[in-house]
């Protein structure tokens, strides 16, 4: 069993436990990390059918009273309306400040459940059990929780660190190929911004990872979490360094909003966003073409999209202006001078951004 600790030097320190088959040990792990014995288990019906029973059995064996609360599947579930429904269910079940909330699902369930945990009775403990690769390597780590607004993704949220993250790579066997590839984008992103050695390893291991080799996959998940955890420890609330984790996201979130979260998965949008960020860096003379080529090549090897669908550039640009990363009316861009290093850039000329949008979106 592999464990990565996220450490803040206080009571918020928590472990990320990664091991094939670890779902049966959730209860024993949870009782070491949370105070109360009432657990509201948030999931959606499909995931709950597959994994709800073993998780519940493990929790009950450890002495927890479990209250399942199921929500609809899909990005539209990340809303204030759905959060209010969950809170209503929790009130009806008499959940109190000693209760904990457990998210069993992908990034949508994790973000929504975390947002509820951050706001219910001014904050209760919560645990992440991510069931998608995207959630395992990214959204379950670091304490960002949020719901969407019609004008943008994750505009309503908070920072709340989980007490525990339990990651079972075996659950990834139930993902569609598209869902799995979506998670690879965030894994590749972690390597691009922080670890050239890990990037080289991904270039070598990508065929095995895509074939769900549990050993290679577990190692890559652990490494991705270690990279993100190290950044979060230094800048929990994104006042500076943590912004590098948004590599590709300024473009990517605009793409998602453009398509009302229906045209691309998050990872697909981020993949295209990273390609645009790489081209922008080259255009500005920040990196060499070889740096762009290696990024695009690895994304292509992971069967992720590297071009848009002829979206209207003017509308993409408008969505970028409402992104939550805009500061003082300006977009900040994360760019890579070389693999393994990221830089926060401000005052990027608009015409340079437009040129990249035109190139990668294919005009229109």
C-alpha positions as CSV (number, residue, x, y, z in Angstrom):
1,X,0.0,0.0,0.0
2,X,1.4,3.4,-1.0
3,X,0.7,6.6,0.9
4,X,1.4,10.2,0.1
5,X,0.9,12.7,2.9
6,X,-0.2,16.2,2.3
7,X,1.2,18.2,5.2
8,X,0.4,21.7,6.4
9,X,2.0,21.3,9.8
10,X,-1.3,21.2,11.6
11,X,-4.4,19.1,12.2
12,X,-5.3,19.3,8.5
13,X,-2.5,16.9,7.4
14,X,-4.0,14.0,5.5
15,X,-3.0,10.8,3.7
16,X,-3.7,9.8,0.1
17,X,-3.7,6.0,0.1
18,X,-3.3,4.3,-3.3
19,X,-3.6,0.5,-3.6
20,X,-5.5,-1.9,-5.9
21,X,-8.4,-3.4,-3.8
22,X,-8.2,-0.7,-1.0
23,X,-12.0,-0.1,-1.1
24,X,-12.5,-2.9,1.4
25,X,-10.3,-1.0,3.9
26,X,-12.1,2.4,3.7
27,X,-13.6,2.0,7.2
28,X,-10.4,1.2,9.0
29,X,-8.7,4.1,7.3
30,X,-11.5,6.5,7.9
31,X,-11.8,5.8,11.7
32,X,-8.2,7.0,12.1
33,X,-8.9,10.3,10.3
34,X,-12.4,11.5,11.3
35,X,-14.1,12.2,14.7
36,X,-17.7,11.2,14.3
37,X,-19.3,7.9,13.4
38,X,-22.1,9.1,11.1
39,X,-21.1,9.2,7.4
40,X,-23.2,10.7,4.6
41,X,-22.1,8.8,1.5
42,X,-22.6,10.9,-1.7
43,X,-22.5,9.1,-5.0
44,X,-24.6,8.6,-8.1
45,X,-26.6,5.5,-8.9
46,X,-24.2,3.8,-11.4
47,X,-21.1,4.2,-9.2
48,X,-23.1,3.2,-6.2
49,X,-24.3,0.0,-7.8
50,X,-20.7,-1.0,-8.5
51,X,-18.9,0.1,-5.3
52,X,-21.5,1.2,-2.8
53,X,-21.9,-2.2,-1.1
54,X,-18.2,-2.8,-0.4
55,X,-17.7,0.7,0.9
56,X,-20.7,0.6,3.1
57,X,-19.7,-2.8,4.5
58,X,-16.3,-1.6,5.3
59,X,-17.6,1.6,7.0
60,X,-20.2,-0.3,9.0
61,X,-17.6,-2.9,10.1
62,X,-15.6,0.1,11.5
63,X,-18.6,1.3,13.5
64,X,-20.0,4.0,11.1
65,X,-23.7,4.7,10.6
66,X,-23.9,5.2,6.8
67,X,-26.5,7.4,5.1
68,X,-26.4,7.1,1.3
69,X,-27.4,10.1,-0.7
70,X,-27.5,9.6,-4.5
71,X,-27.3,12.5,-7.0
72,X,-27.8,12.5,-10.8
73,X,-24.7,11.9,-13.0
74,X,-23.1,14.6,-15.1
75,X,-21.5,18.0,-14.9
76,X,-25.0,19.7,-14.6
77,X,-25.1,18.2,-11.1
78,X,-22.4,20.6,-9.9
79,X,-25.0,23.3,-9.1
80,X,-26.3,25.3,-6.2
81,X,-29.7,23.7,-6.6
82,X,-28.2,20.2,-6.2
83,X,-26.1,21.3,-3.2
84,X,-29.3,22.6,-1.6
85,X,-31.0,19.2,-2.1
86,X,-28.2,17.3,-0.5
87,X,-28.2,19.7,2.5
88,X,-31.9,19.1,2.8
89,X,-31.4,15.4,2.9
90,X,-28.6,15.8,5.5
91,X,-30.9,17.9,7.7
92,X,-33.6,15.3,7.4
93,X,-31.1,12.6,8.4
94,X,-30.1,14.8,11.4
95,X,-26.4,15.0,10.3
96,X,-24.6,17.3,12.7
97,X,-21.2,18.9,13.0
98,X,-19.5,15.6,14.1
99,X,-20.8,13.9,10.9
100,X,-18.5,13.3,8.0
101,X,-19.4,13.4,4.3
102,X,-17.8,10.8,1.9
103,X,-17.6,11.4,-1.8
104,X,-17.7,8.2,-3.8
105,X,-17.4,9.1,-7.5
106,X,-15.5,11.2,-10.0
107,X,-14.7,14.9,-10.0
108,X,-18.3,16.1,-10.2
109,X,-19.3,14.1,-7.1
110,X,-16.1,15.1,-5.3
111,X,-16.4,18.8,-6.0
112,X,-20.1,18.9,-5.1
113,X,-19.8,16.8,-1.9
114,X,-16.8,18.9,-0.9
115,X,-18.7,22.1,-1.5
116,X,-21.5,20.8,0.7
117,X,-19.0,19.7,3.4
118,X,-17.5,23.2,3.4
119,X,-20.8,24.9,3.9
120,X,-23.0,22.5,5.9
121,X,-23.1,23.9,9.5
122,X,-20.1,26.1,8.5
123,X,-18.0,23.0,7.7
124,X,-17.8,19.3,8.4
125,X,-15.1,16.7,7.7
126,X,-15.1,14.9,4.4
127,X,-13.4,12.0,2.7
128,X,-12.7,11.5,-1.0
129,X,-13.0,8.1,-2.7
130,X,-12.3,9.0,-6.3
131,X,-13.5,6.5,-9.0
132,X,-12.1,8.2,-12.1
133,X,-8.5,8.7,-13.1
134,X,-9.1,12.4,-13.4
135,X,-10.3,12.6,-9.8
136,X,-7.6,10.3,-8.6
137,X,-4.7,12.4,-9.9
138,X,-6.3,15.9,-9.7
139,X,-9.6,16.9,-8.2
140,X,-9.5,14.8,-5.1
141,X,-6.2,16.3,-4.1
142,X,-5.7,19.8,-2.7
143,X,-9.0,20.9,-1.2
144,X,-10.6,22.9,-4.0
145,X,-14.3,22.3,-3.9
146,X,-16.9,24.1,-6.0
147,X,-20.1,24.2,-8.1
148,X,-20.6,25.8,-11.5
149,X,-22.4,28.9,-12.5
150,X,-24.1,29.4,-15.9
151,X,-21.4,32.0,-16.7
152,X,-18.4,29.8,-15.8
153,X,-17.0,26.7,-14.3
154,X,-16.2,26.4,-10.6
155,X,-17.0,30.1,-9.9
156,X,-18.7,29.3,-6.6
157,X,-16.5,27.4,-4.2
158,X,-14.2,27.1,-1.2
159,X,-11.0,25.5,0.0
160,X,-11.6,22.5,2.3
161,X,-9.0,19.9,2.7
162,X,-10.3,16.3,2.9
163,X,-9.4,14.2,5.9
164,X,-8.5,11.2,3.7
165,X,-8.3,10.2,0.1
166,X,-8.7,6.5,-0.7
167,X,-7.7,5.6,-4.3
168,X,-8.3,2.1,-5.7
169,X,-6.8,1.9,-9.3
170,X,-8.9,-1.3,-9.9
171,X,-12.1,0.8,-10.2
172,X,-10.7,2.4,-13.4
173,X,-11.5,-0.8,-15.2
174,X,-15.1,0.3,-15.3
175,X,-14.3,3.6,-17.1
176,X,-14.9,4.1,-20.7
177,X,-11.8,4.7,-22.8
178,X,-12.7,8.3,-23.2
179,X,-13.1,8.8,-19.4
180,X,-9.8,7.1,-18.7
181,X,-8.0,9.3,-21.3
182,X,-9.5,12.4,-19.7
183,X,-7.5,11.6,-16.6
184,X,-4.3,11.1,-18.5
185,X,-4.4,14.8,-19.4
186,X,-4.0,15.9,-15.8
187,X,-1.3,13.3,-15.2
188,X,0.7,14.6,-18.2
189,X,0.1,18.2,-17.0
190,X,1.7,17.4,-13.7
191,X,4.8,16.1,-15.4
192,X,5.0,19.0,-17.8
193,X,4.9,21.7,-15.1
194,X,7.1,20.0,-12.4
195,X,9.0,16.8,-13.3
196,X,11.0,16.2,-16.4
197,X,11.9,12.7,-15.2
198,X,8.3,11.8,-14.7
199,X,7.5,13.1,-18.2
200,X,10.2,10.9,-19.7
201,X,8.7,7.9,-17.8
202,X,5.3,8.7,-19.2
203,X,6.7,8.8,-22.7
204,X,8.0,5.3,-22.0
205,X,5.2,3.8,-20.0
206,X,2.1,5.3,-21.7
207,X,1.2,2.1,-23.7
208,X,1.3,0.1,-20.4
209,X,-0.7,2.7,-18.5
210,X,-3.3,2.8,-21.2
211,X,-3.5,-1.0,-21.0
212,X,-4.3,-0.6,-17.3
213,X,-1.1,-2.2,-16.0
214,X,-1.9,-1.9,-12.3
215,X,1.8,-1.5,-11.3
216,X,2.6,1.2,-13.8
217,X,-0.8,2.9,-13.2
218,X,-0.4,3.0,-9.4
219,X,3.1,4.4,-9.6
220,X,1.9,7.1,-12.0
221,X,-1.0,8.0,-9.8
222,X,1.2,8.3,-6.7
223,X,3.7,10.5,-8.6
224,X,1.0,12.8,-9.9
225,X,-0.5,13.2,-6.4
226,X,3.0,13.8,-5.0
227,X,3.6,16.6,-7.5
228,X,0.2,18.3,-6.8
229,X,0.6,17.8,-3.1
230,X,4.0,19.4,-3.0
231,X,2.5,22.5,-4.7
232,X,-0.6,22.6,-2.5
233,X,1.5,22.4,0.7
234,X,3.4,25.6,-0.3
235,X,0.4,27.5,-1.6
236,X,-2.9,26.1,-0.3
237,X,-5.2,28.9,-1.4
238,X,-3.6,29.8,-4.8
239,X,-2.0,33.1,-3.9
240,X,1.0,32.3,-6.2
241,X,2.7,29.0,-6.9
242,X,-0.4,26.9,-7.0
243,X,-1.5,28.7,-10.1
244,X,0.9,26.5,-12.1
245,X,-1.5,23.7,-11.6
246,X,-3.8,25.6,-14.0
247,X,-1.6,24.9,-17.0
248,X,-3.8,24.6,-20.0
249,X,-6.9,25.5,-17.9
250,X,-7.4,29.1,-18.9
251,X,-8.0,27.9,-22.5
252,X,-9.6,24.6,-21.4
253,X,-12.2,26.1,-19.1
254,X,-13.2,28.5,-21.8
255,X,-13.7,25.6,-24.2
256,X,-15.9,23.8,-21.6
257,X,-18.0,26.8,-21.0
258,X,-18.4,27.5,-24.7
259,X,-19.9,24.0,-25.1
260,X,-21.9,24.2,-21.9
261,X,-19.8,21.4,-20.5
262,X,-21.1,19.0,-23.2
263,X,-18.6,19.1,-26.1
264,X,-15.4,18.0,-24.3
265,X,-14.6,16.1,-21.2
266,X,-12.5,18.2,-18.7
267,X,-9.3,16.3,-19.7
268,X,-10.0,16.8,-23.4
269,X,-10.5,20.5,-23.0
270,X,-7.3,20.7,-20.8
271,X,-5.4,18.8,-23.5
272,X,-6.3,21.3,-26.2
273,X,-5.6,24.0,-23.7
274,X,-2.1,22.7,-23.0
275,X,-1.4,22.6,-26.8
276,X,-2.5,26.2,-27.0
277,X,-0.4,27.2,-24.0
278,X,2.7,25.4,-25.5
279,X,2.2,27.2,-28.9
280,X,1.7,30.5,-27.0
281,X,5.0,30.0,-25.2
282,X,6.8,29.2,-28.4
283,X,5.3,32.2,-30.2
284,X,6.5,34.5,-27.4
285,X,10.0,33.0,-27.5
286,X,9.7,31.5,-24.1
287,X,10.3,27.9,-25.2
288,X,11.8,26.0,-28.1
289,X,9.7,24.1,-30.7
290,X,11.0,20.8,-29.4
291,X,9.3,21.6,-26.0
292,X,6.0,22.1,-27.9
293,X,6.6,18.9,-30.0
294,X,7.1,16.6,-27.0
295,X,4.0,17.9,-25.2
296,X,1.8,17.5,-28.3
297,X,3.3,14.1,-29.0
298,X,2.6,12.7,-25.6
299,X,-0.9,14.0,-25.6
300,X,-1.4,12.4,-29.0
301,X,0.1,9.1,-27.8
302,X,-2.6,9.2,-25.0
303,X,-5.2,9.6,-27.7
304,X,-6.2,13.0,-26.4
305,X,-7.4,15.8,-28.8
306,X,-4.8,18.4,-29.8
307,X,-7.1,20.7,-31.9
308,X,-10.5,22.3,-31.5
309,X,-13.7,21.9,-33.5
310,X,-13.7,25.2,-35.3
311,X,-15.2,27.1,-32.3
312,X,-15.7,30.8,-32.7
313,X,-12.7,32.5,-31.4
314,X,-14.5,35.7,-30.3
315,X,-16.7,33.7,-28.0
316,X,-13.9,31.7,-26.6
317,X,-12.1,34.9,-25.8
318,X,-15.2,36.3,-24.0
319,X,-15.4,33.2,-21.9
320,X,-11.7,33.5,-21.0
321,X,-12.5,37.0,-19.6
322,X,-14.9,35.5,-17.0
323,X,-12.5,32.8,-15.9
324,X,-11.9,32.8,-12.1
325,X,-8.2,33.1,-12.7
326,X,-8.6,36.6,-14.1
327,X,-7.0,39.2,-11.8
328,X,-7.4,43.0,-12.1
329,X,-9.1,42.4,-15.5
330,X,-6.1,40.4,-16.9
331,X,-5.8,36.7,-17.7
332,X,-2.7,35.0,-16.2
333,X,-1.2,32.3,-18.3
334,X,0.9,29.4,-17.2
335,X,3.6,28.8,-19.7
336,X,6.5,26.3,-19.9
337,X,10.0,27.3,-20.8
338,X,11.0,23.7,-20.7
339,X,9.5,20.3,-19.6
340,X,9.4,20.1,-15.8
341,X,9.1,23.9,-15.2
342,X,6.2,26.3,-15.3
343,X,6.1,30.0,-15.2
344,X,3.1,32.4,-14.3
345,X,3.0,35.0,-17.0
346,X,1.0,38.3,-17.0
347,X,0.3,41.0,-19.6
348,X,0.3,38.6,-22.6
349,X,-0.5,40.6,-25.7
350,X,-4.1,39.9,-26.8
351,X,-3.1,39.5,-30.5
352,X,-0.8,36.6,-29.5
353,X,-3.6,34.8,-27.7
354,X,-5.9,35.4,-30.6
355,X,-3.4,34.0,-33.0
356,X,-3.0,30.8,-31.0
357,X,-6.8,30.5,-30.7
358,X,-7.2,30.9,-34.5
359,X,-4.5,28.3,-35.1
360,X,-5.7,25.5,-32.7
361,X,-9.4,26.1,-33.0
362,X,-9.1,26.0,-36.8
363,X,-10.5,29.4,-37.4
364,X,-14.3,30.1,-37.9
